[in-house]
Amino acid sequence: MVKRANGEGNISKYKFDENGKCISWRARIMIGYNENGKPIRKQFYGKTQKEVKEKLENYKRELMLNSYDLNYDNITFQDYFYKWLFDRIDMYKPSSFQRYESIYRIYLKGSPVGKIKLKELTQAHLNKYYKSLLNNGTSSHRIIRINQIFKTGLNGAVKEEIILRNPATLVDLPKYEKPKIKQVLTLEEQKLFCEEIKDSELETLFLTALSTGMRLGEILGLKWEHVELDNKKITVKENLQTTYIYDEQGNRRRTLVTQSPKTNDAYRVIPIPDMLIPKLKALRLAQMENKLKYGESYYLNNYVFTDKLGKNIDNKKPNRHLKSTLKKINIDPIKFHGLRKTYATRLFENGVPPKTVQVLMGHADITMTLNLYTEVMEEQKQEAVDTLNNIFNF
């Protein structure tokens, strides 16, 4: 029996073994007519239904991307968004493109709202879809993010004059309530953590995070040429990310990518605390010894943080080690980004002005720094209130 795929084309069982079990599937799609007016069909084969369906969908997307006379009267929201996104594949950093593609793949492709014709898409359709996501456990923060990305794509349709207005600009979004979770280490917890990681594999990496406030990608992308031990400073110039790279057909592969920092403000020079200097020197010496020890098996690069064979550290490893270490010493876990916030917290606690913290953190806007300040300084705010109470106690 023929099973219809989404859109044009069909998928059917093709070959069977001697027991009647299907061992091969076929997908077919009509791509035009020959000179005698007979249909021309392209065919794809595979061992499973899923395999041939993917081949068919990849081919249809390729046809759409290479078409210059699309019928925008009938194009669906998901098909337009896909074409809009992949037309701009070279405009985004790989990690940014991955975020957009994942929203398309998880929340738009095949969804009820994705199948609606672009010209018929309304605010009501989006409201209904977001409500269903919320009812099924999607967080309000995620829904707000989904709408931001949908809105960006639909702005493209407005600019192309395919639609008159952007329905994503008028939707009723759920109120975002920031979850009350532990985000920083107290001073006492930080001391316990530093004691626990002594002489461990990632000790210097964690200490670098706690004493410079660098992002994980910035730490993993740090090269020795950017570290001036004599002058006690680090220059942040690169960001190393494990992300997906996409080709023009939408196929993806996971790889390491070196990117420029998030913003111009993220390019910065950070002073190295005295306690970190000997740790970095010891790390450099260990790398040289491993290079001699493992010879041709050693992977030559100039990154500061590598494994014993010189290969880059997987970006998931620090978070796993952080979680397990904190759990071991009975401290509520925080994410690696929490070490960056812990650095800022220690600066605030010691009276460093917010503007200076902004520069050290690489924040593009001081509002981000001030928001962080209000988050982590509850105790100091209470002290300020107590001071006011004393002032007016007369």
N, C-alpha and C positions, 0 to 999 in steps of 0.2 A: 504493500500500500504506500502511495506517495505521501510524504509528509512535507507540507508547505513550510518554507522558511519565511522569515520576515521580509517583506518587500518582494522584488522579483527573484525568480529562480526557484528551484525545488530540489529536495534531497530525497533519495530513495535507496533502498537496499539493492546491492548490485550482484554480489556473488555469495554462494552458500557452500558449506562443506558437505560431506557425504551424509552428515546427520541432520542436515537442514538448518544448521546454525549460520547466521550471517557473518561472513568474514571480510566483506568489503562493501563500502558505501560509495554512492556517486552523487555529486551535486551538479546541476546544470543551470545555466543562465543564458537567456537570449540576448545577443549583443548587436543584432542588426539583421539585414536581409542580403542575400546574394543577388547577382544580376538577373536571376530568374524569379526573384520575389520570394524565394524560400528562406525560412528563418536560419540564421547562423547562431549556433549555440556553443558556448565554451563549457568544458566539463572538468570536474575535479574529482579525484579519487582518494580514498583513505580507508584505514582499517576500522575507524569508528565514525558514528554520526557526528560527534563533536568535532572531530578532525576536519571533516569535509565542510561542516558548517562554518568553521573558522576560516578555511580557505576561501569559501564563497563570500563571506562578509569582508575579508581583507581585499578581495578583488573588487567588490562593489564600492568600497571606500576609495580605492585607488582610482576607479573610474570617475567617481564624484569629484575627487581632488583635481583631476586633470581635465574636468569639463569646464568649458568657458561659456556654456549656454544653459546653465541650470534653470529649471523651471521653478522660480521662487514662489509661484502661486501654490505649489503643492509640496514644497520641501517641508519636512518636519523640523521641529525645534532641535531634536538631537542631531539630525543630519547637518543642519545649518551650523550648529555649534561646533561639530567635529571639523567641518571644512574651515570655519573661521579660525579654529585653534591651530590646525596643522598648516594653514597658510602663514601662520606667524611663528612657526617652530624655531626660526633663527633669531627671533626678537627676544626670546626669554632665556635666562640661565637654565641649565638642565634641571636643577632642583625646583625652580619656579614652574617650569613647564610640567614637571611631574605632578605638582599639586593640582594644576588645572586639569591635566589628563585624568588623574584619579577621581576628581569630582565628576567629570564627564562619565567615566567608566562605571563608577559605583552608584551615582545618584541620578544620572540623566539617561544613559543608554538603556533602552528597554523599559523605562519607567512610564507610567501613565502620562505624565506631563511631557516626556520626551517624544511621544508618538503624536502629539497634537501638531497640526500644521502651524508653522511659524506665524503666518498672518492671522491665525485664529486664536493665538495664545493670549490669554487675558490675566489680569491680576487675580481674578477669582480662581483660575486654574492653579496658579502658584500657591495661593492661600490654602486651597484644599490639599495640595500635595505636601506643603510644609506641616500642616496640621496632622496629616497621616504619619509623617516621619516622626513628629514629636510624640504621637501616641504610641509609636512602635519603639520608643527608647532613644531616638537620636537627640543629642543634647541641643539646647538652645544655641550654644556657641557654634556648633557645627552647622546648624540651619542658617544662622546669620552668615557664616562663611560661604555656604553653598550659594546663597542669594547674591553675595558680593560677586562671585565668579560668574553666575548666570547673568547678572546685570552688566558686567563688563562685555560679555559676548553679545548680549542683546543691543548694547550701545553700538556695536559694529553694524547690526542690521538697521538701526536708525540712520547711521551715517551713510549706509548704502541705499537709503530710502526704500528699503523693503517693507519696513513697518513705520508707522507715524510716531509712535511713542513706545517707550520702554516699560512693559508691564511690571518689571522687577523693581521699579523705583517707588511703587505705590503699595507694596504688599504689607500685610500686618505681621511683622516679625515678633517672635516671642521675646520677652524681656530676658536679657542675659544676666544671670546671677553668678558671679565668680565663685567657684567652689572654694570652701574654706578648708584647704589642705595645707599641710606643712610644706613650706617652700625654702626655708633657710635653716642653718644650724645655729644654735646658740653658741656663745663663746665657749662654754663648758663642753658642749657636744663636739665642737670643732677640735678642741684639745684632745678629747678621747679618740676621735676619728684619726687625727694625725699620729697619735701614739700607736693605734692599731695597724696603720698602713706602713709603719717603719720597715724598711728593707724589702717591701713587697714589689712586685713587678711594675705596678703602676703608681708607686709612691710619688715620683717626681712629676708625673702627669697631673695627679690630684693636687699636689702642692702648687703647681703652676696655675691651676684653675683658681685655687683659693687665694693666691697672692698676686694675681694679675687681673682677674675678672674676665679673662678671655673666654669666648664661646668655644664649644667643643670642636667645631669645624676649624676655627682659627688655631687651636692648639694642635690638632692633627695635621694642619697645613703649615705649621711652623718649620722653617728651615734654619740650619745653623748660620747661614749667611745673614739671617735677620736677628741673630742673637749676639749682642756685644757684651760679653762678660766683663771686659775691662772697664767699659763705660756704664755697666749696670743698666742696660736698657734692651727692650725687645721692640721691634718694629712689626706691626701687624700689616701684612700685605696680601696674604692669600687665605683661602678658605677651602679645606678639603672635604668633599662630601661623597658619600656612597649613594648613588641615585640611579635612576633609569635614563638611558639614552634611547630616543625614538628615531626610527627612520621614517621616510615619507609615506610608508604604507601603514604606519601605526604599530609596527613590531617594536618590541622593546628588549633591552638587555641591561642588566645591572652592572655598574662599573664605578670606579673611582674617578671623580672629576675635580680638577682644581679650578676654583672660581675666584673672582675678585670679591672683596668684602661687600657686605650688604648695602652699605651707603658710603658716600665720601667721608663721612665722619668716622666710619669704622676703620679707615686707614689712620693709624695712630701710633704713637710711641709711648710705651709703658715702662716705668722704672721697675727694675728687678730688686726685690728685697734681698738684704744680705744673706738671709738664711737659705735662699734658693740657689745662690751662686755655687757653693760646693756640690750641691745635688746635681746641677746641670753639668759641672765639670766631670763628676764621677760618671754620669750617663754618657758623656762624650768619650771618655776613656774606655768604658765598657763596649761601646760600639766599635772602637778601633781594635780592641782585643778580639771581639767576635769576627771582625773582618779577617783577621789573621788566622783565627781558629777554623773558620768554615770555608775559607778560600773562595773557590769559584761558586760555591753554593750560596755565598752571601750576596744579597740583592743590593747593588750599589745605588744609593740615592743620598740626598742631603737632608732628609727629614730628621727632626729632633727625636720624635717619638716613633719607634719602630719595634718589631719583635727581635728576637736574637739572631734571626737570619736577615735582618735589614728590611723586612717587608712592612708596609703600612699597617697600623693597628685598625682592626675592624671598628667602625664607629659605634657598634652596639656593645662592644666589650666594656668600655668604661662605665656605662650605666648599669650593666649587670654586676660588675665588681662593686660599684658604689652601693647598690641595693643589698647585696649579700653581706658586705662589711658592716653597714649600719645595722642590719638585722642581727648580726652576730654580737654586737655590743649594745643591743636593746635600745636603739635609737630609731624613731619612726623614719622610714625611708623618704628621701627626697630625690628628685630627678637631677641629672648632672647640671642642668641649667640652674639648679638651686645653689650650686657652688659659686656661680657667678653672682647671684643675689646675696649670698653670704659675704662675699668680698665687699660688695657695696654697703652691706649692713655694718661691717666692721669699720668702714670709712666714716659712715654717718655717726656711729657711736663715738668715734674719736674726733668729732667736730670738723671733719673735712667739708667745705662748702659744696652744695649741690652742683654748682657750675663746674667745679673741679672733678667731681664724681662723673658728671656727664661726659667730659672729655676722656677720662680714663676708661669709662665703659664703652665709649664709641656710640652713644645714643645720638640719633639725628635730631631729636627734639628734647629740650629740657623737661617738657611735660612728662616724658617717660621716666626721667630720673625722679621728678617730684612725686609721681604716682608710686614709684618704688619706695620712696622715702616715707610716704604716708602708710604704706603697707607694713613696713618692718619696724617702725619706731613707736609702737604702742606704749611701751614702758616710758619712753622719753616724753610722749604726749601727756601721760598721766602726771609726770613730774612737773610739766609746765602748768597743768591745772592746779597742782598742789601749791606751786609758787604764787599763782593768782590768789588762791585762797588765803595765803599768808599776807599778801599785799593788802587785801581788803578786810583783814581781820583787825579792825581797830574800833 
